[in-house]
Amino acid sequence: MSRFIDRVVLHVSAGKGGNGCSSVHREKFKPLGGPDGGNGGQGGGVIFVVDSNVHTLLDFHFNSHAKASNGTQGMGGNREGSNGEDLILKVPDGTVVLDKDGRILADMIGEGTRYAAAPGGRGGLGNAALASKARRAPGFALLGEEGIERDVVLELKSVADIGLVGFPSAGKSSLVSVLSAAKPKIADYPFTTLVPNLGVVSSGDTTYTVADVPGLIPGASEGKGLGLEFLRHLERTAVLAHVVDCATLDPGRDPVSDVDALEAELAAYKPAMLGDASLGDLADRPRIVVLNKADIPEAAELAEMVTPEFEARGWPVYTISTVTREGLKPLIFALAKMVEDYRVAHPPAEKRRPVLRPVARNEEGFQVIKDPDVEGGFIVLGTRPERWVRQTQFSNDEAVGYLADRLARLGVEDALIKKGAQPGASVTIGDVSFDWEPQTPAGVEITMTGRGTDARLDQVERIGADERKHARRARRGLDLEE
């Protein structure tokens, strides 16, 4: 038995970028031919694509983790690593992508619409790309970046022209079955329909889709019954059709009170976002009333009595029977006319694109703040310094010196001084913490020593060792005096 899934939480992981290569060209009579390490490959991304052959999010329900492949490391001879392969995930038309906090990232409508949910990590630069006047043969390369890893929520909102609403067993599924070629499950007990049913209807030159949304009862907008799970499938519909059971035997129910109860639920439901912002809330959509089960004499009489009540509200009213198919042809043409009027008033864009709402980020700048957890410590915030730290191989002194030069040119050293940072203060950038040594002449022209080394760091280590030695001697002197 197939299952309909219209909301899932998916953990997506992009691929890691490949590391750059540190290599020096060597051949006979040319022992030091210059740096020739290639760049690492880009990590693969996780991309959602709308596919008209996909109608549910069932695959993601059983496979809630999606990971793209990594880029490979660069090689000598200026050979770049290969890029990781993007992971393409097919989703139904009308899928909305949200972050874990409920913010909408993309509204995907239209065949082929794409959204990169997790971009792949950048590949690290090889030493050939890092060569400069000061570093003619770098003995290091940059590490590849980790790919984006996050949780996203996928919600499916059906793309239909007509939304059928009504109490359970009002005949919505039966109406879909007689209007179109759809064959939904039909039975005479409440909540027979557990999933939205879509049907395609042709009327002359007009073709439109009808959606049967199940389980609306009083309190549906607050989570009662099945309504809250499926009300979102009405958000994109252009017209709402009340399907009313005129033959119900339930005490206290009649066509007018049924419609009023559902109208209150539609007004109470506030969509997170609509497929077309101009549609407005559900309470603002055009209405049509379909009085069903006219094949029963008592129901036909009741339909005739309540018709003036609905017409007084400005709503078209049609009396039908899904059993005998009485009144179906006028209803089909009336629905087609309402859909055509909507399409004229809302012409489609030339090409639908995903609606993106990126969070503003300052890519160029940075900020230095005090560390609340470390006395006298500081935290450096910023996209660039955090990325540079992730790319640095801290076991290589020359790579650490290169990082210090980049941070100094960006102004981090000066900002720390202005904030009152003292020598030895704890400074955190990203996931890395270190003791700040302002004695390091970062950002100046330096004389390079051996590959993979930095004389400035050796000097700092010697200064630190001398300070520790003097401290030990002072402590010993105090011990002798005592």
C-alpha positions in Angstrom: 0.0 0.0 0.0 1.5 3.4 -1.0 1.8 6.1 1.6 1.4 9.9 1.2 4.0 11.9 3.1 3.8 15.7 2.8 6.2 16.9 5.6 9.6 15.6 6.4 12.8 16.7 8.2 15.9 16.0 6.2 19.5 16.3 7.3 21.6 17.4 4.3 25.4 17.4 4.2 27.4 18.9 1.4 30.8 17.4 0.4 34.1 18.6 1.8 36.5 20.5 -0.5 39.7 18.7 -1.3 43.0 19.9 0.2 45.5 21.8 -1.8 48.8 20.1 -2.7 52.2 21.3 -1.6 54.7 20.2 -4.2 57.9 21.4 -5.9 58.6 20.5 -9.5 61.7 18.3 -9.9 63.4 16.9 -12.9 66.9 16.1 -14.0 69.1 19.2 -13.9 66.2 21.1 -12.3 66.0 20.0 -8.7 64.0 23.1 -7.6 61.8 23.9 -10.6 59.2 25.9 -8.6 56.0 25.1 -6.8 53.5 23.0 -8.8 50.9 21.9 -6.2 47.4 21.9 -7.6 44.2 23.1 -6.0 41.7 20.8 -4.3 38.4 20.0 -5.9 35.1 21.6 -4.9 32.8 19.5 -2.7 29.5 18.4 -4.1 26.3 20.2 -3.1 22.8 19.0 -2.2 20.3 20.4 -4.7 16.5 20.0 -4.8 14.9 19.9 -8.2 11.1 19.9 -9.0 10.1 16.8 -10.9 6.6 16.3 -12.2 6.8 12.6 -11.8 7.3 12.9 -8.1 4.1 13.4 -6.0 5.1 12.7 -2.4 8.0 13.1 0.0 7.9 9.4 0.8 11.5 8.7 -0.2 12.8 11.3 2.3 10.6 9.8 5.1 12.6 6.6 4.9 16.0 8.1 4.0 16.3 11.2 6.2 20.0 11.8 5.6 21.4 13.0 2.3 25.2 13.5 1.7 27.0 14.7 -1.4 30.5 13.4 -2.3 33.8 15.1 -1.4 36.2 16.8 -3.7 39.6 15.2 -4.1 43.0 16.5 -3.2 45.1 18.5 -5.6 48.3 16.8 -7.0 51.7 17.8 -8.2 52.3 18.9 -11.7 49.6 21.6 -11.3 46.9 19.0 -11.4 43.7 20.0 -9.7 41.6 17.6 -7.7 38.2 16.5 -9.2 35.1 18.2 -7.9 32.6 16.2 -5.9 29.4 15.2 -7.6 26.3 17.2 -6.7 23.5 15.2 -5.1 20.2 15.9 -6.9 17.1 15.2 -4.9 13.8 15.2 -6.8 10.8 16.8 -5.0 7.2 17.3 -6.0 5.9 20.6 -7.5 4.8 22.9 -4.7 7.5 21.9 -2.2 8.5 24.5 0.3 11.9 24.3 2.0 12.2 25.7 5.5 15.0 25.8 8.0 14.7 24.2 11.5 13.3 27.5 12.9 10.5 27.6 10.4 12.0 30.4 8.2 11.2 29.8 4.5 14.3 29.2 2.3 12.7 28.4 -1.0 9.2 28.0 -2.5 9.6 25.6 -5.4 7.0 25.8 -8.1 7.4 24.7 -11.7 9.1 21.8 -13.5 12.9 22.0 -13.2 13.0 24.6 -10.4 16.3 24.2 -8.5 17.4 25.2 -5.0 20.9 24.5 -3.5 20.1 23.6 0.1 23.7 22.8 1.0 26.6 24.2 -1.1 29.7 22.2 -1.2 32.9 23.2 0.5 35.6 25.1 -1.3 38.7 23.3 -2.4 42.0 24.4 -0.8 44.6 26.3 -2.8 47.8 24.5 -3.8 51.2 26.1 -3.2 51.4 27.1 -6.8 48.5 29.4 -6.3 50.0 30.7 -3.1 53.4 31.7 -4.5 54.2 35.4 -4.3 57.2 37.7 -4.2 57.6 37.0 -0.5 56.9 33.3 -0.8 58.4 32.0 -4.0 58.1 28.4 -3.1 55.5 28.0 -0.3 56.0 24.8 1.7 52.3 24.6 2.6 48.8 24.5 1.0 45.4 25.4 2.2 43.0 22.8 3.5 39.6 22.2 1.9 36.5 23.6 3.6 33.8 21.4 5.1 30.6 21.4 3.2 27.4 23.0 4.7 25.6 20.6 7.1 22.1 21.5 8.2 18.5 20.3 8.9 15.8 21.4 6.5 12.1 20.9 6.6 10.2 19.9 3.4 6.5 20.7 3.2 4.4 19.8 0.2 1.6 22.2 -0.7 -0.4 20.9 -3.6 -0.6 23.0 -6.7 -4.3 22.9 -7.7 -6.8 25.4 -9.1 -9.9 24.3 -7.2 -9.8 23.2 -3.5 -12.7 21.1 -2.3 -13.6 21.6 1.4 -16.3 20.0 3.4 -17.1 17.8 6.4 -16.0 14.1 6.3 -18.3 12.0 4.0 -19.7 15.1 2.3 -18.8 13.6 -1.1 -15.6 15.4 -2.0 -13.7 12.2 -3.1 -16.8 11.1 -5.1 -16.9 14.5 -6.8 -13.2 14.2 -7.8 -13.9 10.8 -9.2 -16.8 11.9 -11.4 -15.2 15.2 -12.6 -11.9 13.5 -13.6 -10.2 10.2 -14.2 -8.9 10.1 -10.6 -9.9 7.0 -8.6 -9.7 7.9 -4.9 -10.9 5.6 -2.1 -14.6 6.1 -1.4 -16.5 4.7 1.6 -19.4 5.7 3.9 -17.4 6.3 7.1 -15.7 9.5 8.3 -12.0 10.1 7.4 -12.0 7.7 4.5 -9.8 10.1 2.7 -6.4 10.3 4.4 -4.4 12.0 1.7 -5.2 14.9 -0.7 -6.5 13.6 -4.0 -5.8 15.5 -7.2 -7.9 15.3 -10.4 -7.5 16.9 -13.8 -10.7 18.3 -15.4 -11.1 19.4 -19.1 -13.8 21.8 -20.1 -13.6 23.0 -23.6 -10.3 24.7 -24.0 -9.7 25.0 -20.3 -8.0 22.4 -18.2 -7.8 22.7 -14.5 -6.9 20.6 -11.4 -9.2 19.8 -8.5 -7.9 18.9 -5.0 -9.9 17.1 -2.4 -8.5 18.2 1.0 -9.6 15.7 3.7 -10.6 15.9 7.3 -11.8 19.5 7.9 -13.9 19.7 11.1 -14.5 22.4 13.7 -11.2 23.0 15.4 -9.1 21.8 12.4 -7.0 25.1 12.4 -6.1 24.2 16.1 -5.0 20.7 15.3 -8.2 18.7 15.7 -8.9 15.9 13.3 -6.8 15.8 10.2 -7.4 19.4 9.1 -4.2 21.0 10.4 -2.1 18.5 8.5 -3.8 19.2 5.2 -5.0 22.8 5.3 -1.7 23.9 3.8 -2.8 22.1 0.6 -5.4 24.8 0.1 -2.9 27.7 0.2 -2.2 27.7 -3.6 -5.7 27.1 -4.8 -7.4 29.9 -6.7 -11.0 28.9 -5.8 -12.5 27.2 -2.8 -15.6 25.0 -3.3 -17.7 24.1 -0.3 -19.1 20.5 -0.9 -22.1 20.2 1.4 -23.9 17.0 2.4 -27.6 17.8 2.2 -28.6 14.3 3.4 -26.7 14.1 6.7 -28.6 12.6 9.6 -26.3 14.0 12.2 -28.3 16.1 14.8 -27.5 19.8 15.0 -26.1 19.9 11.4 -27.5 21.6 8.4 -25.9 23.0 5.2 -25.7 26.6 6.5 -24.1 25.7 9.8 -21.7 23.3 8.1 -20.4 26.1 5.8 -20.2 28.6 8.6 -18.2 26.2 10.8 -15.7 25.6 8.0 -15.5 29.3 7.1 -14.5 30.0 10.7 -11.6 27.4 10.3 -10.5 28.9 7.0 -10.4 32.3 8.5 -8.4 31.1 11.6 -5.8 29.4 9.5 -2.8 31.6 8.7 -0.6 30.3 5.9 3.2 30.6 6.5 3.6 31.7 2.9 1.5 31.4 -0.3 2.6 30.2 -3.7 1.4 33.6 -5.0 1.4 36.4 -2.5 -1.4 38.2 -4.3 -3.8 35.4 -3.4 -4.2 36.6 0.2 -5.5 34.5 3.1 -7.8 31.6 2.6 -10.8 33.8 3.8 -10.3 36.0 0.8 -10.5 33.4 -2.0 -13.5 33.2 -4.3 -16.2 30.7 -3.2 -18.6 28.4 -4.8 -21.1 26.2 -3.0 -21.8 22.6 -4.2 -24.9 21.1 -2.6 -24.5 17.3 -2.9 -26.7 14.2 -2.8 -29.6 15.7 -4.7 -30.7 12.2 -5.7 -32.3 11.8 -2.3 -35.7 13.6 -2.2 -35.3 15.1 1.3 -31.8 16.4 0.3 -33.1 18.0 -2.9 -35.8 19.9 -0.9 -33.2 21.0 1.7 -30.9 22.2 -1.1 -33.7 24.3 -2.6 -34.4 25.9 0.8 -30.8 26.9 1.6 -29.8 28.1 -1.9 -31.1 31.7 -1.4 -29.1 31.9 1.8 -25.8 31.2 0.0 -26.7 33.4 -3.0 -27.3 36.3 -0.7 -23.6 36.0 0.3 -22.6 36.4 -3.4 -21.6 32.8 -3.8 -22.6 30.7 -6.9 -24.6 27.7 -5.8 -24.9 24.4 -7.7 -27.0 21.4 -6.7 -25.6 18.0 -7.9 -25.6 14.3 -7.3 -22.4 12.4 -7.7 -24.4 9.2 -8.0 -26.7 10.2 -10.8 -24.3 12.9 -12.1 -27.1 15.4 -12.0 -26.0 19.0 -12.4 -22.3 18.1 -13.1 -22.0 19.7 -16.5 -23.1 23.2 -15.3 -20.7 22.9 -12.4 -17.8 21.9 -14.6 -18.3 25.0 -16.8 -18.7 27.3 -13.8 -15.5 26.1 -12.3 -13.7 26.5 -15.6 -15.0 30.1 -15.8 -13.7 30.9 -12.3 -10.3 29.4 -13.1 -10.1 31.4 -16.3 -10.9 34.6 -14.6 -8.2 34.0 -12.0 -5.6 33.2 -14.7 -6.4 36.4 -16.5 -6.1 38.4 -13.3 -2.8 36.5 -12.4 -0.8 35.8 -15.5 2.1 33.4 -14.9 5.6 34.8 -14.8 7.8 34.0 -17.8 9.9 31.7 -15.6 9.2 30.8 -12.1 12.2 30.9 -9.8 12.5 29.7 -6.2 11.8 32.4 -3.7 15.0 32.8 -1.7 15.4 34.7 1.6 19.1 34.7 2.4 20.3 35.9 5.8 22.3 39.1 5.5 26.0 38.5 6.1 29.0 40.8 6.1 31.5 38.9 4.0 34.2 41.6 4.1 34.3 42.8 7.7 34.9 41.3 11.1 34.1 42.1 14.7 36.2 41.7 17.9 34.2 41.1 21.1 35.1 40.1 24.6 34.9 36.4 25.4 32.3 36.0 28.2 33.7 32.6 29.2 37.4 33.6 29.4 38.7 36.5 31.5 40.7 38.8 29.4 39.9 36.8 26.3 38.5 37.9 22.9 36.5 36.4 20.1 37.0 37.4 16.4 33.8 37.1 14.4 33.7 37.3 10.6 33.2 35.1 7.6 36.7 35.6 6.2 38.8 35.1 9.3 36.8 32.1 10.3 37.2 30.6 6.8 40.9 31.3 6.8 41.3 29.5 10.2 39.5 26.4 8.8 41.8 26.4 5.8 45.0 26.5 7.9 47.2 23.4 8.7 48.4 24.3 12.2 51.1 21.7 12.2 52.9 23.7 9.5 54.6 26.8 10.9 54.7 28.5 7.5 51.0 28.0 7.1 50.4 29.6 10.5 52.6 32.5 9.6 50.6 33.0 6.3 47.4 33.0 8.4 48.9 35.7 10.7 49.8 37.8 7.7 46.3 37.6 6.3 44.7 38.5 9.7 47.1 41.4 10.1 46.2 42.8 6.6 42.6 42.5 7.4 43.1 44.6 10.6 42.6 41.9 13.3 45.9 42.7 15.0 45.1 46.4 15.3 41.5 45.7 16.4 42.8 43.5 19.3 45.2 46.3 20.4 42.3 48.8 20.4 40.2 46.5 22.4 43.0 46.3 25.1 44.2 42.8 24.4 47.3 41.9 26.5 50.1 39.6 25.4 49.1 36.0 26.1 45.4 36.8 25.9 43.2 34.0 24.7 41.8 34.8 21.2 39.2 32.5 19.6 38.5 32.5 15.8 36.0 29.9 14.8 36.8 26.6 16.6 40.5 27.5 17.3 41.8 29.3 20.4 45.4 30.6 20.8 47.5 32.8 23.0 47.9 36.2 21.3 51.5 37.3 20.8 51.7 40.9 19.5 55.4 40.6 19.2 55.0 38.7 16.0 55.7 41.1 13.1 52.8 39.9 11.0 52.0 41.5 7.6 55.5 42.7 6.9 58.0 41.6 4.2 59.9 38.7 5.7 63.0 36.7 4.8 61.9 33.2 4.2 63.8 30.3 5.8 63.2 26.6 5.1 60.0 25.4 3.5 57.3 24.8 6.1 59.0 27.1 8.7 58.6 30.7 9.8 61.4 32.4 11.7 59.0 34.7 13.5 57.3 31.8 15.2 60.7 30.4 16.2 61.4 33.8 17.7 58.1 33.8 19.6 58.8 30.3 20.9 62.3 31.4 22.1 60.8 34.4 23.8 58.1 32.3 25.5 60.7 29.7 26.5 62.9 32.5 28.0 60.0 33.9 29.9 59.1 30.5 31.3 62.7 29.9 32.3 62.9 33.3 34.1 59.6 32.5 35.9 61.0 29.2 37.1 64.1 30.8 38.4 62.1 33.5 40.2 60.0 30.8 41.8 63.1 28.9 42.9 64.5 32.2 44.4 61.4 32.8 46.4 61.4 29.3 47.7 65.1 29.7 48.9 64.2 33.0 50.6 61.3 31.4 52.4 
